[in-house]
Amino acid sequence: MTNLITHAPGLARSIGLLLGALFLFVLLDSTAKHLAQTYPVPMLVWARYTVHFLLMVVFLAPSMRMRLISTTRPARQIIRAVCLLGTTCFGMAALSRMPLAETTAIVFAAPLIVTLLARPLLGEHIGGMRWIAALIGFVGVLLIARPGSGLVPSGIALALGGAMSYALYQILTRQLSTTENPVAMLFYTALIGTLAMTLLLPWIWGGPMPGLRDALLIASLGIYGGTGHFLLIRAFASAPASVLSPILYVQLIWAMLVGWALFGHFPDEMALIGILTIGAAGVIIAIDSRRAGASSRHKV
């Protein structure tokens, strides 16, 4: 507690950066949902990563130079980037079929999946509280995706695919964070996403030629994504992950509000309970992980 009070200004700044990142992610999702009604999702994914890549080249490459691509584990960097690319593809495709809040909530089941995979892939001991929280969270997913919810099965499947990809991305991020430069990790996600989608561009380009307004909206996808991830990195670089992790679920609230304001959709009662259940389960997992980490440090 004393440490938190001592570092209160820095902690407040980190929380501000994190909240800014989460709001940019909601803007990214809502803009993608709007554009996906007119333009092919793969083309929007290409724009999201290409603009992100160009921003990093213009603003960071001159000062960082080779440090921007320096890595001791290139294979895992590439796999991690592919996982985030998969999350984006699945997520945008799901958003084109489903409401913003429900899609966001299902993708936010990723920490629950991480809990299930943490022992075999990370060798972490998972206590009973996190197992219970994971089970509660999956009940939340079932409440959202229940028969009669009005959600299309293909959208639910795509959102679950996004959650799985995001879980693997988080696991690989944990593995790499001890040895790799965070900015280089961000650059690899932009680089691999841009290369992969550019190779597919002749087959994914389509739809009407965007006018100036839509062209700016398409370009904004990369600005929201790149800036959001940069703010996320800065936030976690200057404050404990155990303190910030529960705040990530503010994105669920903003997704509900933005979905209501822009698309006129607000979750029904059962879906709302499911969304809140997933959020509560995630917060429990984050808090229990913090306690487990503190306990292991005390033992050492």
Residue frames as qw, qx, qy, qz and C-alpha x, y, z in Angstrom:
[[0.000, 0.885, 0.465, 0.000, 0.00, 0.00, 0.00],
 [0.326, -0.771, 0.097, 0.538, 2.84, 2.38, 0.88],
 [0.406, -0.109, 0.589, 0.690, 4.44, 1.81, -2.52],
 [0.198, 0.627, 0.658, 0.366, 1.19, 2.60, -4.30],
 [0.149, -0.933, -0.259, 0.202, 0.80, 5.85, -2.32],
 [0.425, -0.574, 0.310, 0.627, 4.41, 6.82, -2.98],
 [0.228, -0.050, 0.673, 0.702, 4.01, 6.26, -6.70],
 [0.326, 0.617, 0.621, -0.356, 0.45, 7.63, -6.91],
 [0.285, 0.725, -0.148, -0.610, 1.19, 10.27, -9.62],
 [0.076, 0.370, -0.826, -0.420, 2.89, 7.68, -11.84],
 [0.213, 0.241, 0.944, -0.078, 0.12, 5.18, -11.21],
 [0.353, 0.679, 0.381, -0.519, -2.53, 7.75, -12.09],
 [0.240, 0.625, -0.459, -0.584, -0.68, 8.50, -15.33],
 [0.039, -0.140, 0.962, 0.233, -0.52, 4.80, -16.19],
 [0.295, 0.462, 0.789, -0.275, -4.23, 4.37, -15.52],
 [0.329, 0.724, 0.046, -0.605, -4.91, 7.39, -17.75],
 [0.144, 0.467, -0.725, -0.486, -2.79, 5.88, -20.54],
 [0.145, 0.097, 0.984, 0.026, -4.58, 2.55, -20.17],
 [0.344, 0.606, 0.570, -0.435, -8.04, 4.14, -20.28],
 [0.287, 0.682, -0.272, -0.615, -6.99, 6.06, -23.38],
 [0.031, 0.265, -0.904, -0.335, -5.81, 2.84, -25.04],
 [0.238, 0.312, 0.906, -0.160, -9.07, 1.06, -24.22],
 [0.368, 0.690, 0.281, -0.557, -11.14, 3.88, -25.65],
 [0.228, 0.574, -0.560, -0.553, -9.10, 3.80, -28.86],
 [0.087, -0.038, 0.985, 0.145, -9.72, 0.04, -29.12],
 [0.332, 0.542, 0.689, -0.348, -13.48, 0.65, -28.82],
 [0.327, 0.728, -0.111, -0.592, -13.23, 3.31, -31.55],
 [0.040, 0.371, -0.838, -0.398, -11.29, 0.81, -33.68],
 [0.197, 0.214, 0.956, -0.035, -13.97, -1.86, -33.25],
 [0.333, 0.667, 0.482, -0.459, -16.90, 0.50, -33.82],
 [0.250, 0.674, -0.353, -0.598, -15.30, 2.05, -36.93],
 [0.015, -0.208, 0.931, 0.301, -14.52, -1.42, -38.31],
 [0.292, 0.401, 0.838, -0.226, -18.11, -2.52, -37.66],
 [0.350, 0.735, 0.160, -0.559, -19.42, 0.50, -39.57],
 [0.203, 0.610, -0.574, -0.507, -17.04, 0.07, -42.51],
 [0.213, -0.096, 0.966, 0.113, -17.58, -3.71, -42.73],
 [0.514, 0.533, 0.560, -0.371, -21.13, -3.07, -43.91],
 [0.499, 0.809, -0.074, -0.301, -19.63, -1.68, -47.15],
 [0.342, 0.711, -0.613, -0.043, -16.06, -2.97, -47.55],
 [0.884, 0.011, -0.466, 0.035, -14.52, -6.47, -47.30],
 [0.688, -0.720, 0.089, 0.018, -13.17, -7.28, -43.84],
 [0.844, -0.075, 0.133, 0.514, -9.74, -8.49, -45.14],
 [0.379, 0.634, 0.098, 0.667, -9.21, -5.13, -46.85],
 [0.365, -0.860, 0.020, -0.357, -9.97, -3.33, -43.58],
 [0.855, -0.451, 0.107, 0.231, -7.52, -5.62, -41.74],
 [0.706, 0.300, 0.114, 0.631, -4.85, -4.76, -44.34],
 [0.069, 0.792, 0.038, 0.606, -5.44, -1.03, -43.81],
 [0.639, -0.759, -0.001, -0.121, -5.35, -1.41, -40.03],
 [0.840, -0.331, 0.164, 0.399, -1.88, -3.02, -40.06],
 [0.603, 0.447, 0.176, 0.637, -0.39, -1.05, -42.95],
 [0.074, -0.869, -0.018, -0.489, -1.16, 2.35, -41.41],
 [0.742, -0.661, 0.106, 0.032, 0.11, 1.06, -38.04],
 [0.846, -0.006, 0.177, 0.503, 3.34, -0.11, -39.74],
 [0.397, 0.644, 0.121, 0.642, 3.86, 3.19, -41.57],
 [0.349, -0.891, 0.003, -0.290, 3.35, 5.19, -38.37],
 [0.804, -0.520, 0.176, 0.228, 6.05, 3.20, -36.61],
 [0.736, 0.253, 0.201, 0.594, 8.45, 3.52, -39.54],
 [0.178, 0.785, 0.108, 0.583, 7.95, 7.29, -39.73],
 [0.375, -0.837, 0.093, -0.387, 8.00, 8.12, -36.01],
 [0.778, -0.557, 0.291, -0.009, 10.19, 5.43, -34.41],
 [0.913, 0.244, 0.087, 0.314, 12.52, 3.99, -37.03],
 [0.365, 0.791, -0.205, 0.447, 14.74, 7.13, -37.31],
 [0.311, -0.736, 0.447, -0.403, 15.57, 7.03, -33.57],
 [0.829, -0.300, 0.444, -0.164, 15.48, 3.29, -32.85],
 [0.352, 0.589, -0.665, -0.295, 16.92, 2.01, -36.15],
 [0.522, 0.157, -0.833, -0.097, 17.96, -1.65, -35.82],
 [0.116, -0.039, 0.788, -0.604, 16.64, -1.85, -32.25],
 [0.624, 0.142, 0.063, -0.766, 13.17, -1.78, -33.76],
 [0.871, 0.190, -0.343, -0.295, 13.70, -5.24, -35.26],
 [0.181, 0.451, -0.818, 0.307, 16.20, -6.61, -32.75],
 [0.844, -0.274, 0.093, -0.452, 14.99, -9.87, -31.20],
 [0.134, -0.437, 0.887, -0.061, 16.49, -13.01, -29.72],
 [0.402, 0.193, 0.882, -0.151, 13.37, -15.09, -30.47],
 [0.242, 0.227, -0.385, -0.861, 12.22, -14.26, -34.00],
 [0.252, -0.191, -0.897, -0.310, 10.09, -17.39, -34.47],
 [0.154, -0.535, -0.743, 0.371, 7.95, -16.63, -31.41],
 [0.058, 0.422, 0.035, -0.904, 7.72, -12.99, -32.43],
 [0.262, 0.065, -0.635, -0.724, 6.27, -14.06, -35.77],
 [0.275, -0.349, -0.894, -0.055, 3.86, -16.57, -34.22],
 [0.093, -0.508, -0.527, 0.675, 2.71, -13.95, -31.70],
 [0.156, 0.323, -0.201, -0.911, 2.12, -11.44, -34.50],
 [0.292, -0.105, -0.805, -0.506, 0.14, -14.03, -36.47],
 [0.198, -0.446, -0.826, 0.283, -2.02, -14.65, -33.38],
 [0.051, 0.516, 0.264, -0.813, -2.85, -10.94, -33.11],
 [0.226, 0.179, -0.540, -0.791, -3.55, -10.85, -36.84],
 [0.258, -0.271, -0.909, -0.183, -5.94, -13.77, -36.35],
 [0.087, -0.507, -0.625, 0.588, -7.61, -11.92, -33.48],
 [0.145, 0.410, -0.090, -0.896, -8.14, -8.89, -35.72],
 [0.274, 0.034, -0.740, -0.613, -9.49, -10.95, -38.63],
 [0.249, -0.379, -0.889, 0.062, -11.84, -12.99, -36.45],
 [0.077, -0.487, -0.486, 0.721, -12.90, -9.94, -34.46],
 [0.203, 0.316, -0.213, -0.902, -13.72, -7.72, -37.43],
 [0.315, -0.095, -0.817, -0.473, -15.56, -10.54, -39.16],
 [0.215, -0.444, -0.820, 0.290, -17.59, -11.13, -35.98],
 [0.013, 0.451, 0.253, -0.856, -18.33, -7.41, -35.66],
 [0.236, 0.109, -0.509, -0.821, -19.74, -7.39, -39.19],
 [0.443, -0.250, -0.803, -0.311, -22.34, -9.95, -38.03],
 [0.508, -0.541, -0.632, 0.224, -22.95, -9.14, -34.35],
 [0.199, -0.955, -0.098, -0.198, -23.42, -6.18, -31.97],
 [0.299, 0.694, -0.463, 0.463, -20.37, -4.43, -30.59],
 [0.471, -0.573, 0.479, -0.470, -20.91, -5.20, -26.90],
 [0.955, -0.083, 0.223, -0.175, -21.61, -8.93, -27.30],
 [0.810, 0.485, -0.221, 0.243, -18.67, -9.42, -29.68],
 [0.095, 0.712, -0.491, 0.493, -16.30, -7.56, -27.34],
 [0.674, -0.458, 0.413, -0.406, -17.48, -9.61, -24.36],
 [0.993, 0.087, 0.075, -0.017, -16.93, -12.96, -26.09],
 [0.630, 0.580, -0.325, 0.400, -13.44, -11.95, -27.24],
 [0.178, -0.678, 0.469, -0.538, -12.77, -10.85, -23.65],
 [0.948, -0.263, 0.083, -0.158, -13.15, -14.50, -22.67],
 [0.656, 0.557, -0.445, 0.247, -9.48, -14.77, -23.70],
 [0.098, -0.573, 0.650, -0.489, -8.14, -14.45, -20.10],
 [0.835, -0.166, 0.346, -0.393, -10.40, -17.34, -19.15],
 [0.923, 0.356, -0.142, 0.030, -8.81, -19.44, -21.89],
 [0.297, 0.671, -0.553, 0.394, -5.36, -18.30, -20.72],
 [0.546, -0.463, 0.530, -0.455, -6.24, -19.66, -17.27],
 [0.963, 0.067, 0.190, -0.179, -6.99, -23.06, -18.80],
 [0.818, 0.498, -0.166, 0.236, -3.78, -23.07, -20.84],
 [0.093, -0.879, 0.394, -0.252, -1.44, -21.47, -18.28],
 [0.738, -0.452, 0.499, -0.046, -0.42, -24.73, -16.62],
 [0.888, 0.186, 0.351, 0.229, 0.43, -26.79, -19.74],
 [0.573, 0.703, 0.078, 0.415, 1.98, -23.92, -21.70],
 [0.039, 0.824, -0.274, 0.494, 3.45, -21.67, -19.00],
 [0.594, -0.003, -0.702, 0.393, 3.92, -24.11, -16.13],
 [0.194, -0.379, 0.290, -0.857, 1.95, -21.82, -13.82],
 [0.105, -0.271, -0.904, 0.315, 0.10, -23.15, -10.80],
 [0.314, -0.365, -0.316, -0.817, -3.58, -22.22, -11.08],
 [0.114, 0.005, 0.756, -0.645, -5.45, -22.00, -7.78],
 [0.102, 0.462, 0.879, -0.060, -9.03, -22.98, -7.16],
 [0.133, 0.689, 0.284, -0.653, -10.28, -19.38, -7.26],
 [0.155, 0.475, -0.476, -0.724, -9.11, -18.89, -10.85],
 [0.008, -0.111, -0.951, -0.287, -10.65, -22.19, -11.95],
 [0.100, 0.607, 0.716, -0.331, -13.96, -21.14, -10.44],
 [0.127, 0.672, -0.016, -0.729, -13.70, -17.70, -12.06],
 [0.059, 0.246, -0.745, -0.618, -12.97, -19.29, -15.45],
 [0.031, 0.354, 0.932, 0.067, -16.05, -21.51, -15.09],
 [0.102, 0.704, 0.458, -0.532, -18.18, -18.50, -14.13],
 [0.073, 0.549, -0.328, -0.765, -16.84, -16.58, -17.13],
 [0.044, 0.016, -0.872, -0.488, -17.76, -19.35, -19.54],
 [0.086, 0.577, 0.782, -0.221, -21.28, -19.35, -18.08],
 [0.097, 0.693, 0.071, -0.711, -21.32, -15.68, -19.07],
 [0.062, 0.288, -0.685, -0.666, -20.37, -16.61, -22.63],
 [0.009, 0.301, 0.941, 0.151, -23.24, -19.12, -22.72],
 [0.101, 0.674, 0.529, -0.506, -25.68, -16.46, -21.51],
 [0.141, 0.597, -0.249, -0.749, -24.64, -14.21, -24.40],
 [0.227, 0.277, -0.775, -0.521, -24.60, -16.97, -27.03],
 [0.412, 0.157, 0.821, -0.363, -27.72, -18.79, -25.76],
 [0.105, 0.366, 0.803, 0.459, -30.36, -20.07, -28.20],
 [0.061, -0.829, -0.553, -0.064, -32.88, -17.31, -28.86],
 [0.379, -0.573, -0.052, 0.725, -30.33, -14.54, -28.31],
 [0.450, 0.864, 0.146, -0.175, -30.71, -13.40, -31.91],
 [0.140, -0.733, 0.570, 0.344, -26.97, -13.74, -32.53],
 [0.821, 0.438, -0.286, -0.229, -25.95, -15.57, -35.68],
 [0.935, -0.278, 0.162, 0.149, -23.96, -18.79, -35.09],
 [0.736, 0.436, -0.018, 0.518, -21.24, -17.78, -37.55],
 [0.003, -0.825, 0.183, -0.534, -20.68, -14.54, -35.62],
 [0.739, -0.611, 0.227, -0.171, -20.43, -16.40, -32.31],
 [0.947, 0.025, 0.113, 0.298, -17.95, -18.87, -33.82],
 [0.505, 0.641, -0.083, 0.572, -15.82, -16.03, -35.22],
 [0.296, -0.817, 0.224, -0.441, -15.82, -14.21, -31.87],
 [0.884, -0.411, 0.222, 0.007, -14.73, -17.42, -30.11],
 [0.831, 0.329, 0.033, 0.448, -11.98, -17.79, -32.71],
 [0.154, 0.799, -0.166, 0.558, -10.90, -14.25, -31.84],
 [0.629, -0.695, 0.231, -0.260, -10.87, -15.15, -28.14],
 [0.957, -0.116, 0.151, 0.219, -8.69, -18.21, -28.77],
 [0.628, 0.546, -0.034, 0.553, -6.25, -16.26, -30.94],
 [0.121, -0.831, 0.182, -0.512, -6.09, -13.49, -28.36],
 [0.822, -0.537, 0.176, -0.072, -5.42, -16.01, -25.57],
 [0.895, 0.104, 0.091, 0.425, -2.47, -17.48, -27.48],
 [0.321, 0.739, -0.060, 0.590, -1.25, -13.95, -28.18],
 [0.444, -0.803, 0.185, -0.351, -1.35, -13.15, -24.45],
 [0.926, -0.312, 0.160, 0.143, 0.52, -16.34, -23.56],
 [0.751, 0.350, 0.058, 0.557, 3.26, -15.60, -26.10],
 [0.025, 0.847, -0.091, 0.523, 3.43, -12.00, -24.85],
 [0.700, -0.678, 0.193, -0.112, 4.11, -13.31, -21.34],
 [0.925, -0.052, 0.165, 0.339, 6.85, -15.60, -22.66],
 [0.586, 0.516, 0.081, 0.619, 8.55, -12.84, -24.65],
 [0.163, -0.937, -0.071, -0.300, 8.14, -9.94, -22.24],
 [0.726, -0.632, 0.129, 0.238, 11.07, -11.05, -20.07],
 [0.663, -0.187, 0.390, 0.611, 13.63, -10.81, -22.87],
 [0.389, 0.470, 0.499, 0.616, 12.22, -8.62, -25.65],
 [0.036, -0.120, -0.059, 0.990, 11.88, -4.86, -26.18],
 [0.330, 0.537, 0.676, -0.382, 8.15, -4.02, -25.96],
 [0.338, 0.700, -0.111, -0.619, 8.36, -1.52, -28.83],
 [0.109, 0.351, -0.839, -0.401, 10.05, -4.15, -31.02],
 [0.218, 0.253, 0.934, -0.129, 7.24, -6.56, -30.13],
 [0.364, 0.680, 0.346, -0.534, 4.73, -3.92, -31.25],
 [0.232, 0.618, -0.475, -0.582, 6.66, -3.40, -34.48],
 [0.073, -0.121, 0.963, 0.231, 6.66, -7.10, -35.30],
 [0.351, 0.488, 0.747, -0.284, 2.87, -7.25, -35.00],
 [0.354, 0.765, 0.021, -0.538, 2.61, -4.37, -37.48],
 [0.077, 0.541, -0.711, -0.441, 5.27, -5.79, -39.82],
 [0.177, 0.034, 0.978, 0.101, 3.90, -9.34, -39.99],
 [0.373, 0.595, 0.604, -0.376, 0.31, -8.16, -40.29],
 [0.303, 0.751, -0.179, -0.559, 1.23, -5.81, -43.14],
 [0.027, 0.402, -0.833, -0.378, 3.30, -8.40, -45.02],
 [0.268, 0.194, 0.942, -0.058, 0.68, -11.15, -44.70],
 [0.380, 0.684, 0.503, -0.368, -2.27, -9.01, -45.77],
 [0.208, 0.714, -0.343, -0.574, -0.31, -7.27, -48.56],
 [0.103, -0.205, 0.919, 0.321, 0.52, -10.66, -50.10],
 [0.228, 0.427, 0.873, -0.068, -3.21, -11.43, -50.11],
 [0.149, 0.504, 0.116, -0.843, -4.21, -7.98, -51.38],
 [0.231, 0.152, -0.631, -0.725, -4.93, -8.99, -55.03],
 [0.302, -0.269, -0.896, -0.182, -7.50, -11.50, -53.75],
 [0.206, -0.534, -0.681, 0.457, -9.04, -9.46, -50.92],
 [0.016, 0.230, -0.029, -0.973, -9.43, -6.05, -52.53],
 [0.023, -0.457, -0.801, -0.386, -13.02, -5.28, -53.39],
 [0.074, -0.735, -0.533, 0.413, -16.08, -3.23, -52.72],
 [0.293, 0.912, 0.213, 0.193, -16.69, 0.32, -53.93],
 [0.511, 0.334, -0.200, 0.766, -13.87, 2.83, -54.20],
 [0.352, -0.659, -0.496, 0.442, -13.94, 4.73, -50.89],
 [0.131, 0.887, 0.131, 0.422, -14.58, 8.46, -50.93],
 [0.210, 0.576, -0.440, 0.656, -12.57, 10.89, -48.84],
 [0.586, -0.507, 0.274, -0.569, -14.66, 10.35, -45.68],
 [0.987, -0.120, 0.022, -0.105, -14.48, 6.56, -45.84],
 [0.717, 0.445, -0.347, 0.409, -10.79, 6.66, -46.81],
 [0.056, -0.607, 0.459, -0.647, -10.08, 8.67, -43.65],
 [0.800, -0.357, 0.226, -0.427, -12.13, 6.24, -41.58],
 [0.969, 0.153, -0.168, 0.099, -10.25, 3.29, -43.07],
 [0.465, 0.530, -0.431, 0.563, -6.91, 4.98, -42.31],
 [0.398, -0.615, 0.324, -0.598, -8.10, 5.69, -38.77],
 [0.965, -0.197, -0.137, -0.110, -8.19, 1.94, -38.07],
 [0.774, 0.219, -0.314, 0.505, -4.39, 1.85, -38.11],
 [0.028, 0.574, -0.291, 0.765, -4.14, 5.05, -36.05],
 [0.716, -0.489, 0.090, -0.490, -6.50, 3.68, -33.38],
 [0.982, -0.094, -0.150, 0.068, -4.80, 0.29, -33.30],
 [0.660, 0.347, -0.301, 0.595, -1.19, 1.48, -33.39],
 [0.080, -0.573, 0.285, -0.764, -1.66, 4.34, -30.94],
 [0.791, -0.447, -0.010, -0.417, -3.79, 2.19, -28.64],
 [0.948, -0.064, -0.213, 0.227, -1.18, -0.56, -28.40],
 [0.441, 0.449, -0.314, 0.711, 1.57, 2.02, -27.87],
 [0.371, -0.579, 0.207, -0.696, -0.36, 3.60, -24.96],
 [0.931, -0.293, -0.123, -0.181, -1.00, 0.11, -23.59],
 [0.808, 0.167, -0.312, 0.471, 2.74, -0.65, -23.60],
 [0.138, 0.517, -0.296, 0.791, 3.57, 2.68, -21.92],
 [0.638, -0.533, 0.043, -0.553, 0.93, 2.07, -19.25],
 [0.966, -0.237, -0.099, 0.003, 2.17, -1.41, -18.35],
 [0.666, 0.373, -0.316, 0.563, 5.80, -0.28, -18.50],
 [0.076, 0.434, -0.360, 0.822, 5.31, 2.15, -15.60],
 [0.600, -0.309, 0.334, -0.658, 2.80, 0.37, -13.36],
 [0.294, -0.153, 0.939, -0.096, 2.34, -3.21, -12.10],
 [0.351, -0.071, -0.737, -0.574, 0.29, -5.42, -14.40],
 [0.247, -0.351, -0.873, 0.234, -1.50, -6.79, -11.34],
 [0.045, 0.468, 0.369, -0.802, -2.86, -3.30, -10.61],
 [0.269, 0.340, -0.311, -0.846, -3.81, -2.42, -14.20],
 [0.067, -0.050, -0.942, -0.324, -5.24, -5.74, -15.39],
 [0.112, 0.524, 0.790, -0.299, -8.67, -5.40, -13.72],
 [0.167, 0.612, 0.059, -0.771, -9.10, -1.98, -15.39],
 [0.034, -0.117, 0.772, 0.623, -9.00, -3.64, -18.83],
 [0.058, 0.450, 0.890, 0.050, -12.64, -4.60, -18.36],
 [0.137, 0.591, 0.190, -0.772, -13.69, -0.95, -18.57],
 [0.095, 0.202, -0.653, -0.723, -13.61, -1.65, -22.32],
 [0.029, -0.376, -0.920, -0.107, -16.74, -3.80, -21.93],
 [0.029, 0.695, 0.489, -0.526, -18.64, -0.85, -20.47],
 [0.074, 0.555, -0.257, -0.787, -17.47, 1.49, -23.19],
 [0.007, -0.011, -0.861, -0.508, -18.36, -1.05, -25.86],
 [0.031, 0.575, 0.809, -0.119, -21.92, -1.20, -24.53],
 [0.026, 0.745, 0.236, -0.623, -22.24, 2.59, -24.42],
 [0.030, 0.445, -0.501, -0.741, -20.66, 3.20, -27.85],
 [0.045, 0.184, 0.923, 0.334, -22.72, 0.38, -29.39],
 [0.054, 0.688, 0.666, -0.283, -25.86, 1.99, -27.98],
 [0.009, 0.727, 0.012, -0.686, -24.87, 5.53, -29.09],
 [0.063, 0.449, -0.589, -0.669, -23.70, 4.68, -32.62],
 [0.211, 0.003, -0.889, -0.407, -25.69, 1.60, -33.60],
 [0.592, -0.241, -0.022, -0.768, -28.76, 1.88, -31.38],
 [0.807, -0.110, -0.574, -0.081, -28.17, -1.50, -29.79],
 [0.283, -0.554, 0.595, -0.509, -28.09, -2.26, -26.08],
 [0.264, 0.080, -0.961, 0.021, -27.76, -5.85, -24.81],
 [0.662, -0.451, -0.365, -0.475, -30.91, -7.53, -23.54],
 [0.602, -0.670, 0.274, -0.338, -31.16, -8.55, -19.90],
 [0.969, -0.150, 0.163, 0.109, -29.62, -12.01, -20.26],
 [0.705, 0.500, -0.075, 0.497, -26.80, -10.77, -22.50],
 [0.074, -0.823, 0.247, -0.506, -26.11, -7.92, -20.07],
 [0.791, -0.530, 0.269, -0.143, -25.83, -10.41, -17.21],
 [0.941, 0.146, 0.094, 0.290, -23.46, -12.49, -19.35],
 [0.431, 0.713, -0.154, 0.531, -21.27, -9.48, -20.17],
 [0.348, -0.771, 0.314, -0.431, -21.07, -8.44, -16.53],
 [0.937, -0.294, 0.190, -0.021, -20.34, -12.05, -15.55],
 [0.822, 0.368, -0.043, 0.433, -17.40, -12.25, -17.96],
 [0.137, 0.780, -0.230, 0.566, -16.10, -8.92, -16.68],
 [0.631, -0.652, 0.274, -0.319, -16.41, -10.01, -13.04],
 [0.980, -0.068, 0.107, 0.154, -14.68, -13.33, -13.77],
 [0.639, 0.558, -0.127, 0.513, -11.81, -11.53, -15.49],
 [0.153, -0.789, 0.287, -0.521, -11.37, -9.14, -12.57],
 [0.849, -0.457, 0.218, -0.149, -11.34, -12.08, -10.12],
 [0.925, 0.189, 0.015, 0.330, -8.66, -13.83, -12.19],
 [0.367, 0.708, -0.198, 0.570, -6.56, -10.64, -12.32],
 [0.419, -0.733, 0.296, -0.446, -6.81, -10.07, -8.56],
 [0.941, -0.280, 0.188, -0.020, -6.11, -13.72, -7.72],
 [0.806, 0.406, -0.085, 0.423, -3.09, -13.71, -10.06],
 [0.065, 0.785, -0.278, 0.550, -1.82, -10.64, -8.24],
 [0.688, -0.592, 0.297, -0.298, -2.19, -12.34, -4.85],
 [0.984, 0.013, 0.083, 0.156, -0.47, -15.48, -6.15],
 [0.590, 0.605, -0.177, 0.504, 2.42, -13.41, -7.47],
 [0.213, -0.765, 0.329, -0.510, 2.78, -11.54, -4.19],
 [0.881, -0.391, 0.212, -0.163, 2.69, -14.82, -2.25],
 [0.924, 0.220, -0.022, 0.311, 5.43, -16.39, -4.37],
 [0.322, 0.717, -0.265, 0.559, 7.64, -13.32, -3.92],
 [0.510, -0.690, 0.310, -0.410, 7.20, -13.48, -0.15],
 [0.980, -0.161, 0.115, 0.035, 8.23, -17.14, -0.15],
 [0.732, 0.458, -0.141, 0.484, 11.39, -16.27, -2.03]]
